[in-house]
Amino acid sequence: QVQLVESGGGWVQPGTSLRLSCALSGGTIDNNNMGWFRQAPGKDREFVAAISWSGTHTYYADSVKGRFTIARDIAKNTLFLEMNTLKPEDTAVYYCNVPLSLPQRPGPYWGQGTQVTVSS
């Protein structure tokens, strides 16, 4: 059974960085397109970033391009989201998802989410 467990969220000040992790079990990250989504209070869940099963293609929402980086550790079967220059509008619950239909259509499996709050 596929399971995703996110971690790494927290409260940070604007302009700082945070790294989210998503551990996958019941599958391998080098055999699946994977991605990150987020949901802010009162808003729909939105696409953030995705990476292809081969790791050779990455995709980003315009709002995070140049600030966020999606990456993975095959040995640890873990997906990451490196978030830099965080803004208050990045505040949301972040979810990882598998298997994506690239570039950004989510698959059926979601983690429980991790809260990111950006505030001074």
Backbone hydrogen bonds, N-H to C=O, Kabsch-Sander energy under -0.5 kcal/mol:
donor,donor_aa,acceptor,acceptor_aa,energy
3,Q,25,S,-2.6
5,V,23,A,-1.9
7,S,21,S,-2.1
10,G,115,Q,-0.9
12,V,117,T,-2.8
15,G,86,L,-3.1
16,T,13,Q,-1.7
18,L,83,M,-2.4
20,L,81,L,-2.5
21,S,7,S,-2.7
22,C,79,L,-2.3
23,A,5,V,-2.5
24,L,77,N,-2.3
25,S,3,Q,-2.4
31,N,28,T,-1.5
32,N,29,I,-0.9
34,M,51,I,-2.2
35,G,97,N,-1.9
36,W,49,A,-3.1
37,F,95,Y,-2.9
38,R,46,E,-2.4
39,Q,93,V,-2.1
43,K,40,A,-2.2
46,E,38,R,-3.3
48,V,36,W,-2.5
49,A,36,W,-1.6
50,A,59,Y,-2.2
51,I,34,M,-2.8
52,S,57,H,-2.6
55,G,52,S,-1.1
59,Y,50,A,-2.2
61,A,48,V,-2.5
64,V,61,A,-1.6
65,K,61,A,-1.2
67,R,64,V,-2.4
68,F,64,V,-2.3
69,T,82,E,-2.5
71,A,80,F,-1.7
73,D,78,T,-2.8
74,I,72,R,-0.5
77,N,73,D,-0.8
77,N,74,I,-0.7
78,T,73,D,-1.9
79,L,22,C,-2.8
80,F,71,A,-3.2
81,L,20,L,-2.1
82,E,69,T,-3.1
83,M,18,L,-3.1
83,M,81,L,-0.6
84,N,67,R,-1.9
84,N,82,E,-0.5
86,L,16,T,-2.4
90,D,87,K,-2.2
91,T,88,P,-1.8
92,A,116,V,-1.9
93,V,39,Q,-2.4
94,Y,92,A,-0.6
94,Y,114,T,-2.9
95,Y,37,F,-2.9
97,N,35,G,-2.2
98,V,109,Y,-1.7
100,L,33,N,-1.8
101,S,105,R,-2.8
102,L,100,L,-0.8
104,Q,101,S,-0.6
105,R,101,S,-2.4
109,Y,98,V,-1.8
110,W,108,P,-0.5
111,G,96,C,-1.4
112,Q,4,L,-0.5
114,T,94,Y,-2.0
116,V,92,A,-2.7
117,T,10,G,-2.7
119,S,12,V,-2.3
119,S,117,T,-0.6
